[in-house]
Amino acid sequence: MMRVRRALLFMPGDSRRKIEKGAAGGVDSVIMDLEDGVAISQKDAARREIAQALGEVDFRRSEKLVRVNPAGSPLFADDLDAVLPARPEGIVLPKVESAEDVAVVDSRIRAEETAHGWTPDGIALIAIVETAMGVVNLREIAASVRDTPRLQALVFGAEDLAGDMGAVRTAEGWEGLYARGAVVLHAKAFGLDAIDTVHIDFNDEAGLTAQARRALEMGYTGKLAIHPRQVEPIQRAFTPSANEVAAARRLVEAHAAAQAAGIGAIQIDGRMIDMPLIRAAERVLARAGQG
């Protein structure tokens, strides 16, 4: 069973203080960053800091993830060499553009698991799609889960995508609308989590909440965060309310009772209840941990 990933919080890998702050904040996943959040001159220091943190910091219930540099980067191999022996719970791979990118990191992780006698595929892989080529190749990237079961999620990266396309970043996100829909569609088609892009204004809680709610409505299962204050609004947005859970439970139980009685279609509160509504209710219960 996959972990619940409502909010995934980036913390710069070269700051032990910030890593500890993220680990203590009750977020579903902490992403210790070796890519954009760390200056070139600090990459080696960040690798050492992350490796030590993985062995020393109490992450409580938070998933321990590391974002490495892209598979085509000269920094990539050194990133994995430094952090994999410390056994993170997952690797976040940015700028994924092909199934080959997924296969390369999978092979390297598998070798580490074998060398240490760890559970095969125990280290998860999360792929960020944030280039035009990555969007074009979404089907093969998502389908690689058939050969790489450690692949658990696709992430939509709007900021890098806009830069790659030469697009103008807008508040409404029109420039990334196709890609945002394509990422969640392909993720769900292949049974993967779908994680929405960051909201870069960490002082804009209303905008963050609206964006998270829209992502949920699109089928996303979680959202990236870049500041600890974004965690609670995101996790709240992706957690069903007590009323939503009660309504969903009522639909599922009424449907089960009708099926047991040999009744097909049923009506509740003047609405005809069919299977799409039942499946939606089951998803609400699954998000609430009651499925």
Secondary structure by P-SEA (a helix, b strand, c coil): ccccccbbbbcccccaaaaaaaaaccccbbbbcccccccccaaaaaaaaaaaaaaccccccbbbbbbbccccccaaaaaaaccccccccbbbbcccccaaaaaaaaaaaaaaaaaaccccccbbbbbbbccaaaaaaaaaaaacccccccccbbbbbaaaaaaaaccccccccccaaaaaaaaaaaaaaabbbbbbbbccccccaaaaaaaaaaaaaacccbbbbccccaaaaaaaaacccaaaaaaaaaaaaaaaaaaaacccccccccccccaaaaaaaaaaaaaaccc
